[in-house]
């Protein structure tokens, strides 16, 4: 909240000083609308409405039906921990430095994704849960390390590949169910975890298998970035959707 207060205060003063409109942006909308960013070098193919977006980050895991730039419906979300948090927690349990998600992705490329099997939670409807997986992974590492102090170091690639495979499978199972329920075959991903190469590769395979049309943001637009906030502000500006000097920041802002 501290950083949001600083940013909001600066933005208000900036807008007042230059006598320009003040626009408030939902961070999660920004991640989704990153798919609409053009650059001088290229104009990427953009999803058409409606499409499904799987937004995955350290703080969020959601399946969103995007009907318009600002008409979004969350049809599934995590009931506890987010996918990105599961990656980072697994890395921490293994003794890898923070942020651990990219390191798991790196080592997973050299390992066998089916070397170890981890429990996948059975959560109703389109919701997710990763707390049980984290606990199960921690118990697995502790038990194996008690028998062999060098277990993690000697099997790092296989462990990383297996936990990454499990998390991605959980995500994809729900995403496939969402597509079947809605009949929507335009599928996008967004958020920091969408930079994960395993997730990106799996989506490309499913595109061929399930006749989806998949949209994956450029790597630099996956994690938090200024461009995604700017594009959201741009579309709000076109709608003249301005806010007032009475606006207050929210650490948790419902996506709608």
Steps between C-alpha positions, in 0.01 A plus 500: 500500500790736570621500141144547374454804722820656367402432139146628545618818671750571222240429229248735658755780525620434144146510359412812698820683407463431128120522503463161335258214579574254776446133414496208743614158380427151630830313507343170387323669209843627402641148482216388272509809278874451445383292203396822328837677515644611167863597454681688221657168401184291474124482532435160658193291436240585762221287644147588400215510750400291678814316603617315810807626683687299760668760723773346710739686727644493849182648643226387261377197313178566310309383195331802345247527219589825323194634317639848436796712607325571830235230518669209674351213699704283734368144463771328703769602747723368774340442837833534680848538348587612147694297243793741508517469877508121464799527266687734735416295810618179333825672407545622856445149636774382265733772624490705180516882525201731450335539256513127450244458221744587217761265650256210512420572134873503417584170671178333381623516141768245589279264703235230468154647573368158604789403729292576810126511544334762720141515619262712294211650698139426405333841520141541377403697193773718345677604819858422600688412817877475542541489879472120515752459220748722684459298820536171315811623320657618826436161664647322198820706506537467878451122492738442210761736645486317833602182317752672271640842586601552138161407355397847383835590348539164327146499360436871455403488133253211543343658811455834323360335187255293705362783715474728196318228306256455788420872531456540125276191484277645773472826307434334165238259633291793622565703185381212280187466714435874469528483122263205485242665727502835319562378146775762467811386314693827502735449795748750645735505797629796699690582818849421622468122479406530131875556445557135600629311197332175605161669517552674167609178328207305645252759372650480151454122503140530617434754226559225244332222696181689593471736203549800726629837388761585762634844589820528701637845590855603421732403782554861613124553538445198727638630828390834646583778253409858417376418151207290624388783726539749215289296257226467761510875559485555124177305460352672803597835350316413176190432709558819701490281809670744736512509878516789747748635752299308761624167361666267752731204434388144566741215566227253401292615204230261377526423130173576325 
